[in-house]
Amino acid sequence: MRKAMAALFLVFILGFAVVASGCIGGGAKTTSTSKATSTSSAIKTSSTPAKKTSTISSTSTQKTSEAIKYIETHLSKARVIGTEHYLVVVGPEGSGAKVGSLPNKPIIVVSYKINEKKTPTIKELMNESQGFGEINPAFLRDPDMDALIQVARKVTDPNIRSGLYNALEVMANRELPEIILGDNKAARVSWNWIHNWYYNPVLAPRWDLVMEDKNSPTVDTGIGSYKNEPGVISIATFGWPSSFDPAFDYETFGWALYHNIGDTLVTYWENETTKVTPDLAVAWAHNKDGTVWYFVIRGGVKAYDPKDGTFYPINATDVEFEFWRIWRAGYSVNWMLGTYTDMNKSVALSESEFEKELKNGLIADFNGKTKEVTSLQDLLSFFGYSGQTAGVYKLVLPHPYGGILSVLADPYLMAIPAKYLLGSKYEEAMKASDWGKKPWVWTKYVQSGSNDPIHKMLQDNLLGVFTGPFYIKEAKQNSYIILERNPYYWDKGIWSKLESKNPNLVTAKRVIYILSNDANTRISLFQKGVADIVAVPLSRLDAVKNLKLNGFESKIESFITPDMAFIVLNAQKEPLNNILVRQALAWATPYKQIYQSVYNGYMVPNYGPIPIGWLGYTEYNMTKYTYNLQKALNLLKKSGIDPTKYTITVYYNSGNTERQQLATLLQNSWSQLGFKISVTPLSWPTLLSKTGSGDFQIYIVGWAPDFLDPDDYIGPFLQSAVTFDSLNYKVIG
């Protein structure tokens, strides 16, 4: 479906237990007043999916008694979820909740009051085709989950965020709107003359950082006079960007391309996931509650137009205009800016204007360190930067968000010069907006939708201007794309540094994507050495094993990815609206057989919606479902339903052989419970239409991340569009 933090953990250094509390407003316009008494309330972010150990100290008996009293006073009913480091208690506002004794752990209490009038009904959401949009794909409504999701988005303390996501993992594991099959493993195929082909879970490789043996063979590619030779990375793959306008592209191929031809404010360096690295922004800081961020733009960066050799200097106003344009375009990828930022309040500043905002102090976080800064020089020194700057982009958030830096690393947010985009109307548009201080004025110059002239220009010109390590030299749709090294890239010195450290290797001066939908064609190109790297179906890996060419060998690498496969159960349809039936189906799923016969061993078990190892991922208090037919039958008996009275249809997208095999295995296994199971393939558009509107019983689908934060999984998998009049949390212990 969608393409798909964390952080410096706060150490409580005071010598006593901490009580943190906050109030988060309901509805679309929300604010957060959360703070922890032992630290600043500023957001501590970097973007790590790594599992961390909590530094929260154990609560005392006195604090446990305080928690019981608070819960009984403030909640009308309580749902208690045990996690490894916290006890999470959630429920509606009011008195009367009874919880009994509590374990000796810090306790997160979340209370809420629902706005019934503003909360859409499930039927309304189905009519709007909101499955995997405002509501989870199973159309399960659980206000407790919504409350925890919304608090986790706005709380600034990553320890508390982790505890909340742990609780949501446990709840998803019990409620089962989706049966999570597992995390896919990658199978990457290349010749061993390729070196430093690193892996990052959200960003494709930057090919200028991947190197080749100087003695790799030279082979004609069949594309003009281009050869695959040392210094050329040739990739046999399939696909085509859905658009050469980043504002209209929301798929893997396009994002991989943008990552190589553009610059974002921040990035993940190679396989780094625990922190972001400066890219177009050389330093950043935020206010104390994390709702306003400032990004100092690197000076001297130029966008290169290879058609006529024109250059466009990049500054903070260019960043502002492109962000605003993406938001204005209204394409599905803009949901991240629409959710986490306020584009009409986000503006470009001069360095002198930024100095004025620095006087009251801002918080800078980088490389695991935090500092309050009061001058631009102070901030730049903290980041170790001494070069020129090109203004400051002030990014305003409607509420603090722990994953904001990870969002900003997404390639679709690459900078494009406003002067190139606006052409002859550049001066007029900038003056009308007071050089970006009134961005809403740009509605006169940018249309929403695909009829916008700027969008058409980018689409027709293969983007046209480039700030990254490569530019698009030429392309033929569904046949090839040629990238050439950008001689004006601001960090081009890195190539000589890499080669001096690796004298037997060479960096890429050119990248050739050879595109074919036929796996046999791609495999043949790889076997001949026309391609260094190849996309191969799991069922065809034997064709590329143990190959030899000019003294080199083929290799297959494997590692866990955050790409998930899962089964969606419609919680609004009988008998799937019965939680015991959903649990019975989970116990009757032949996991080991699926892993081996469908995924060829390239899947590892996962039991909740957060990828393995990410912030919030847990195995604590989780039911590890395995194939147990007797347990499934016992649950069905307890549910009170007669399975022989039900026919259940399983959908999958036609042409996907793995999902076809999976559906057949489910049919064979679930039929043993007494259900009549039918399997129906649907075209991708038809599947999306039916499932989005709730017109299904069960379907099979997958999920890949947009950015490195658990909210990119938990939200879509569990949220149900509940609007709250009030939403409060308190941490006791």
N, C-alpha and C positions, 0 to 999 in steps of 0.2 A: 504494500500500500504506500504509505508515505516514505519518503527517502529516509531517517531518524536520521558530579562537580565537586566539584566540590572542593576541597578546600583545606585551608588552614584550619585545623581544629582548634577551638578556643580552649585554652587551659585555664581552669578556675583556680586562680592563685591565692584567693583569700582563704583564710584558715577556717572557713565555716561553710555550711551547706548554702546553696544558692536558690533563690526563688525568682524566676523570671515570669513575666506576665505581659499580656498585650491584648489589644482589641483590633480586629480586622473588620472593616465595614462590609456590608452586603451589597449585592448588585454589581453593575459593571464598573462604577467609579468607586474605587476602594483606596484606603490608606492603611498604613500600619504604624502603630505606636509601640511596637515591641522593643524591649530592651532587656539585657541581662545586667543584674546589679554588680557583677564582678568584673565586667569588661565594658568597653565602648559598644554602642549598638550598631556600629558600622558593619557593613557586609564584609565577610572574609571569604573571598572567592578565588578559585583558580580554575578548576574544572577537572577534577580527578574522578575516574570511575573506580579507583582503587578502594578496597575494603580497609577500613581503619578501626582501630581500637579506641573506644571512648575513654576520655580522660575525666569523666564526671565521677566524683567520689560518691560512695554509697550514702543513702539517706539514713537518718537516725530514726529511732522509734517515735520520737516526738514529731518529726516531720511526717511519718506515716500516719499518725493520728490526725495531724493537720490536714493531710490529703483526704482522709476519709470524711472529715467534717466538711471540707470544702466541696467534695463531690455530692454529699448528701444535701448540702444547702443549695448548690447551683445547678444540678442536673435533675431532670424529672425521671430519666432512666439512664442507665449507664451500660455501655458496652466496653468490656475490658479486654485488651489485647496484650499479651505478654511478649516482649521482645528481649533480646540479649542484654541490653543495657538500660532499658526503660520499661515502665509499665505505661501503656497508653490507654486513657479512659476518654470516651467520647459519647455525647448524647445531647438531647435538646435541653434548653434552659428550663429551670424550674426546680422546685424542691421535691424530695421524695425518693431519690435514687438510693438504692442499697447495694453496697459492694462487699460487705464483710471485711475480712482481713486482707491486707495487701502485702506483697513481698517487699523485701528490703532493697528497693531500687528507687531511683528518681522517677517521678510520676509526671507525665504530660497529660493535662486535663484540657479537653477541647469541648466547649459548649456553644450552642447555636440556636437561633430562632429563624425558621423558614419563612420567607415571603411567598405565601401560597399564590397570590395573584400574579407575581412576576415569574414564577416557576412554570415553564411550559409542561403540559401533560406529555406522557409518552406518545400518545396518539398524534399530538401536534408535531413532535419531533420526527415521528415516522413519516408524516405527510410532507415534511420539509427535507426528507432524505438525509437525516443528520447522523445516521450510524457511522461511527468513527469520526464524527464531527463534534457537536456539542454533547453528544451522549456516546457511551461505549458501544461497540458493535453488537453486543448481546441485548441492548436496551434494558439492562438491569438498573433499577433505581435504588440507590442506597444513600440517603442523606449523610450518614456517618462517614462514608468514603468521600463524598464531596467536601465535607467539612475538613477532613484531614488533608485532602489534596490542596484545597485553597490556602490552608494555613502553611503547608509545606512550601508553597510557592512564594509566600511573603515573609516568612520567618528568616532572619539573617544568620542565626547560629547554625552552622553545619552539623553540629552534634544533634541538635533538636531535629533538623531536617532528616538526618539519617534515622533517628528513632521513629519519626512519623512514616517514612518510607518503609522501614522494617514492618511496622504495623499494617500498612497497606498491602505489603507482600503477603502477610499472614491472612488478611481478610480475603484477598483475591484467591489464595490457595484454598480457602474454605468455601467461598461463595461460588467459585468456578464459572464466571461468565465466559471464560475461555479456558480450555484445556491446553496448557503450555506443553508442547512436545519437547522443545529444547532449543539450544543455541547451535546454529550451523557452524561447522568448521570449514575454513577455506581450503581449497586445493589449488595452489598456485604452481603453474608449470612454466619452466624457463630452461634455457641452456645455462650451464654453469660458468659461462664467460660473463654473465650478468652478476654484478656485485652491489651490495648495499640496497637491495630492493626491500626497503623497510615496509612495515605495516602500521597503519593508524586506523582505528575503528570508525572514524568519521571523514577523514580526508584521504583522497587518492594520493599516490606518490607524486612528488615533484620530480620529474624525470631528470632535471639537471643535477640532482643529488644522487641519482643512480649511476653507477659506472660500469664500464666494460673492459674486458681484457684487451690489450693492444693487439694480441695475436688472434683475435676472433676472426672467423672467415669473412670474405667479401662475396656477396651473392646478389645477383640482379633481383629486384623486387617485381619487375613487370609493370611498374608504374613509371612511365616516361623513362628518364635516364637515372632515376634514383636507385641507389644500391644500398643494401644492408651491409655496412662495413663498420670497423671500429669507430666509435663516436656517433653511431646512428642506432637508436633503439627502435626496433620494428615490432609491432604488436598486432597479432592476428586476433581480432575480436569481432563483436557484433554490436549493433545499435547505431544511434545517431542522436545528437542533441535535439530535444524537443523544440529548442529555440536558441538562437545566438544572442538573445537578449536575456541577461540574467534575471530580469524582473518577471520573465515568463517561462523560466525553466525550473522544473522541480523533479529531477531524476538524476540518476547516478552518473551517466555518461557526461552530461553537460557540466555537472559540478566538478568532475575530474578534469575536464578541459579548462574551466575557469581557474582552477587552482594552479594551473601551469602558465596561464597567460595574464593573470591579474594579481592585484594585491588587496588584501583585506586589512582592517585596522590591526588585528592580532591574528596569530596563527599557532598551530601546533607544530613544533619542529620535529620532523621525521616521526618517530613513534611515540613522542611525548604525549601523555594524557593527564599528567598531574598539574600542569600549569600551561598557560599560553605564553607565547613569545612575541615581542614587538615585531611588527611588520611595517605597515604604513604609519601606524602610531608608534612613536618612540618612547612614550611614557603615558601613564594615565593615573587618575585619582578620582575619588568620589566624596560626596558629602557624608556626614556622619550616619544618616539613616539609609544610605545606599540608593537614593532615588534620583540623584543627579551625578552623572559621570562626565569626566573631561578627558579627551584624547588629544595629546599634542602630536600634530602631524609632521612627519619627516620632511625636511626641506630638500630641494634638489631632485625630487622624483618627477620624471616626465613620462607622459603617455606617448607612445610612438605609433604613427600612422605610416606603415610601410608602403602604401600605395603612392604617396607623394613625398615621403620623407619629412612630414610635418611633426612638430612636437607640441605637446600641451602640458605645461607645468601643472602639477596637482597641488591643491591646497585644501584647507578645511571646508571652504564653500563647495568645492566639488564633492566632497564626502557627504555634506548635508544634502545637496541637491539629488545625488543618486539614491541615498536612503529614502528621501521623500518621494522620489519618482517611483521607486519599487513599491512603496506603500500605496501611492496613488494609483498604480496600475491595476490593483485589485485582483491580481491572479492569486491562486491558492498559496503560493510560496510566501505571500506577504503576511500570512497569519502570525508569524513570529514577531515582526515589527508591530503589527496591530495589537498583539497581546501584551508584549513586554515593554513597549516604548510609546512615547507620545510624540509623534513626528511634528506636530504643529508647534510644539514647545522646544524642540531640539534645534539648535542654531549654531552657526559658525561664529567664533570669537577671534579677535586679534589677540596677540600676546599681551598687549597692554590691558585689554578688557579682562583677560584671564587673570592677570596680576591682581586686579581689584577684587575678584571673587576668591582669590587665594588668601587674602588678608585675614579672614576669619578661620583659616585652617581647613585643609582637606586631608583625607586619608589615602595614602598610597600603599598598595599591597603588591609585592613582587618577590619572586624567588623565596617564598616562605617568610618574608620579613614585612613588617608593617611600620609605617612612619607617618606622623602628622607633618605636612609640609605647608609652608606659608609663602613660598615664592616659586617662580618658574625655575630658577636656577637650582633651588633646593630639590625640586621634583626631578629635574633632569639628572642631577648628581646621584640621586637615589637609584635611578635606572642605569647609571653609568653612561649616559649619552652626552656628547659635547659638540655635536654637529649643528647645522642650521635647522630651523623649524619653519613651518608654513601654516601657522594658525592653529587654532584649537577647536575641536568639535565638541560641543556641549550636548550630551545625550540625556534626555529626561525620561525617567521611567514612571509609570503610574503608581508603582509600588516596588519595593526592593525585590530583586530576583536573583537568586544564587547562581543561576546558570547564564547570566547575561554575557560574560566574556566568551563562553563557549558558543553562544548564538552568533556573536560577532565574528567568529572564525569561519563561518560558513561561506563558501566561495561565491555564492550568489550576491554577497554584499561587497564584492570587489569595487574599487573606485573607478569611475569613468569621468573624464573631464566634462564639466557642464558646458564649456565653450564648444566642444565637439558635438554634444547632444543638442544644444539649442541653436547652433549655427549663427545665422545673421540676427537672431532674436536674443542673443546672449546678453548684450548690454541692456537692452530694453527690459528683459525679464529680471535681471539683477537689480537694476535701479528701481523697478516697480516694487520689488520685495525688500528694499533697503539693504541690498546685498545679503539676503538670507535672513534678516531679522523678522520678516513677515512671510514665512514660507507658504502660507495658505494662498498668497497671491499667485503662486505658480500654477494654480488650477487653470488659469487662462492659457498656459503654455504647454500643459501636459494633460492629455485625456486619459481617462480610465479605459481599460479594455484594449483589445488588439488592433483597433483602428488608429491608435495614437501614432502620429508620424515618426516620433522618435523610435518607437518600437519597430516600425517597419524599416527604418534606416538601419538599425542594428541587425535585424534579421537578414536583410538583403545583402549587407556588407560583411557578413561573418564577424560581427562585432566591430571590427575596423580599427580600433586603437588598443594598445597593449602596454601595461606597466610591469608585467611579470617577466620571468626568465625566458619565455618563448613568445612568438607571435604566430598567427595562422598564415602560412605562406600560400597554400591553396587547398581546395577540398572539392570532392565530388560526392554528392549525396549517396549514402549507403555503399560507397566504394572505398574512399580513402580520405584521410585528413593529414596534411603535412604541417608539422610545427617546426619553425626555424629558431635558432638561438637569437634572442633579442640583444643586439650589441649595445643598447642604451639602457639595459636593466641596471637599476641603481646599485645592486649588490653583485655585479658581474665578477668582482674580484674573488668570489668564493670558488670559482671554477679552477683557477690556477692554484689556489690553496689546497683544494682537494687532490689535484693531480700531483702536487709536490709531496703530499703525504703518502700518495699511492703511485709510485713511479711506473708500475706495470699496468696501470689502468688509465682510462681516458673518460672524461665527462661527455655528456651528450650534446652535440651541436645540432642534432636534428632528431625529431620523433616522427615515425610513420605509423599511423593507425591504418591497417588493412582490414576492411570491413566485409564480413560475409556471414550470412545467416546459416550457412551450411557447415556443420561441424567437420565433415570429411575434408572440405576445402581448407579449413583452418589447420587441421591436423597435418595435412600434406604440406602446407607452407612451413610449418614448424619442423617437420621431419627433414626438409631440404635446407633448413637454415635461412630461409627467406624471412622468417619471424624468429625473434629472440624469445618472445613471450607469447603464449597462446591461451585462449579461453576454451576449455575442454569440458564437456559434460562428465559428471562423475562416472557414468556407465562406460565411458570411453578412455579412462585413464590408462588402461593397459597399452593403448596405442602410442603412448608417449613415454612409457617407462623404459629405462635402461638403453636409451638411444645413444649413439656415438657419432661424432662428426669432427674431423680434423683434430683429433686428440681431446676433444671436449665431450661432456656427457649431459644428458637431460637430467633435470631434477624436479621433484615434486615436494613442495613445502606445505605443511598443514598447521593450523592454529585456530583457536576458538575466536569467533566473531560475535558481535552483538545482534546479528541477523537472526530473527526468531521464526519458527514455524509453530502454528497453533490452530486449534479448532474452536470455532465460535458457536456457542449454544444460545439460541434465542430464548431469553428468560421470560418473554411474554407469551410464548406458545406452550400449550400443553403437549406432553407432560414435562417439558423442560423448565417450566416455571416452578417446579418442585426441586429444591436444592438437593434432596436425597437422590433424585433421578440423575441430576448432573454429576453428583459424586459417584454414583454407580457406573455411569459411562466412563468416568475417569479410571476407575478400578478395572474396567473391562477393556481398556485400550492396550493393545499388544506392543508396548514401547520398544522392547529389545528387537522384535521382529521389524518394526518400523525403522529403527536406527540402522540395522544391517541390510535389509532387503531393499528399502526405499532410498536411504541416504548413504549407502555403501560405507557405513562407519563414520561418515563425516557429520555427525551430530552428537552433542553431549546433553544429558538430561538437565532440565531446569524446571522448577515447580512454581514459579511466579513470574510476573511480567517484567521484572528488572533483569537486564543482562548480567551474567555471571561476573562478579568482581566489581560492579559499579556501586557507587554510593547508594546505600539502602538495600542492596542485595543481601539476603540472609538465608541460612538453612536452619536457623533457630526457630523452633515451634512450627516448622513447616511439615505438612504431610507429604511424604515422598511416595507418590503413587507408582505402583507397579501393577503388572497384570495379575489380578486375583479375582477370578470369576466367582468364587463362592462369596467373597466379601461383597461383590457387586450385587449378587442375587439377594443376599441378606438385606442390603440397603433398599433394594426395590420392594421387597416384602414389607419393610418398615415404612416405606413411603405410602403404601396403601393403593398404589395404582396397579392395573392389570396390563402388563406390557403387550399382551397379545391383541389388545384393542387399538394399538397405535401403529401407524406407518410413519416412519421418519425418513425424510429425504436429505441426503448429503450433497451439497453443491461443491464444485471446484471449477477453476478456469480451464476451459478446453485447450488442449495442446501442451499442458503441463503434465508430462508423463509421471513425474514424481508424485504429484498430488493425485493423479489417477490411481497409481498403485496404492497410495495411502488410503484413499477412499474405499478401495476394494478390500483392504485389510480390515478397516473399520466395519464394513458391511458384514464380513465373515464373523468377526468377533462379537459385535453388538447383537447380531441375530441370535446368538446363543442365550441372550437374556430374555428372548421371547418377542422382541420387537421385529416388525417387518422393516428392513432397511433397504432403501433404494438409493442409487447413486446417479447423479445427473450432471454432466458437464455443461457449462455455460460460457459463452464468449465473455471476454473481460469486461466490455461495457455493460453487457446484460447482468453479469454477476454484481458489478458495482451498483447498478440501478436497483436490483432486487434487495441486496443486502443492506444498502443505505436506507431503504424505506421499511426495513423489517419484514420483507416478504420472503422469508426463508425459515427453515428450522435449524439446520446446521450447515456451516460451510468451512472450508479449509483456506488459510491465507498465511501470508508472511509479513514481517515488519522489519524495517531497517531504520537506523537512527538519523535524525536531523542534526543533533548536537549532543555533546557529552553531558547529559543531565538526566536523572531518572524521571523527571517530569515529562520527558519526551516519550516515555512508555506508560507510566502510571496514569497520566491524564487521559490520553486517548483510550486506554484499556479499561478504565474504571469510572471516569466522571459521568455525571448524568444530568447536567444543566440545572442543578438546584440553585436558586437564588436565596441568599440569606439577608434578613434584616440586621442581624448581628452575628458575629463570629468571634469568639474569644478563646484564648488559650492561656494556660498557666503551667509553669514547671515548678514542681515542689520536690526538693531533695538535692 
